[in-house]
Amino acid sequence: MTNNKWIRHRLIEIGKTQTDLGKTIKLDKAQVSRMLDGKRRVQIDEIERLAIFLEMPTVELLRQLGVRL
């Protein structure tokens, strides 16, 4: 799985928390932690909400997640 530590850095940049992230994409604290540690993949139905939450274009989010476009 990929390392999603860049999401943690992005949260700091935009002044949001992991708790905020979990509420937005409807994940509990453990699931958010696993996702940020790269132990849980971002699901297709979470991508758009995650991009909006992280204030970035969906295409850029997909690239950061390792999706080749």
Beta strands, then each sheet from edge to edge (+ up, - down):
end
